[in-house]
Amino acid sequence: MNRRPAFRKIGLARALSKLGYCSRSQAVGLIGGGRVRLNGSVRRDPETPVSLARDHISVDGMRVEEKKKIYLMMNKPRGVVTTASDEQGRKTVYTLLDPLASLPWIAPVGRLDKASEGLLLLTNDSEWSARITAPETHLEKTYHVQVGTLADEKLLAALRGGVRTEDGDFLRARRVRLLRQGEKNCWLEIVLDEGKNRHIRRMLTQVGVEVLRLIRVAIGPLELGDLPKGMYRRLTPDEKRSLDGPDS
């Protein structure tokens, strides 16, 4: 019978991320700046082997203890970016978090661009985040998209069949249907099982359709529901398990 090694080692930067202290890229910066000690000694190599079971890590003289894992869902408004800080001074999702809530470091699970809105997950569990966003999981994401045209079956078929962009990407919708239609525009429901950069906007641009609004309303079985815009809440245990999948 195969046994898991008692003291499996991982890289120092990954260890900081796994402990929920910061992102791996932030950890690389801290390590390179000489601010991280392993068992009392400064280490500047982010790949320095670490055993979380027996080694001690400190940052700026303070020992790093594993943070309790936290899983949040947010209704991201338009005009807000999903980064920790923005060089252009734009409002970020972190400005929507309650400063009195004593939240640990958390990071968005995937992204919604500035003009997009809706369901966004945040967590300090970097390995869970990686599983949720991994292409091979094919976790469906559902969007309601207002477009500046009246959709016909030809357009819907083109989105289902897929389009090739000028830079060579092949973009398609797993499912698409008409939700409602006005005089000059309509709303579509578009379901993706992959998440390429600005997937829906680029796909619709390729077929000559303008996106007026784009709202993510579900990730897998988790629905945005009636969560007010700009607000967030913790996932319930059942919601967390529903995203984990049957093999977790």
Secondary structure as UniProt FT lines:
FT   TURN            6..7
FT   STRAND          9..11
FT   HELIX           12..18
FT   TURN            19..20
FT   HELIX           24..32
FT   TURN            33..34
FT   STRAND          36..38
FT   TURN            39..40
FT   STRAND          41..42
FT   TURN            46..47
FT   STRAND          49..51
FT   TURN            52..54
FT   STRAND          57..59
FT   TURN            60..61
FT   STRAND          62..63
FT   STRAND          71..76
FT   TURN            78..79
FT   TURN            87..88
FT   HELIX           93..96
FT   TURN            99..100
FT   STRAND          107..109
FT   TURN            114..115
FT   STRAND          117..123
FT   HELIX           126..133
FT   HELIX           135..137
FT   STRAND          141..147
FT   HELIX           153..161
FT   STRAND          163..164
FT   TURN            166..167
FT   STRAND          170..171
FT   STRAND          175..181
FT   STRAND          186..192
FT   TURN            197..198
FT   HELIX           199..206
FT   TURN            207..208
FT   STRAND          211..219
FT   TURN            220..221
FT   STRAND          222..223
FT   TURN            225..226
FT   TURN            229..230
FT   STRAND          232..234
FT   HELIX           237..244
FT   TURN            246..247
//
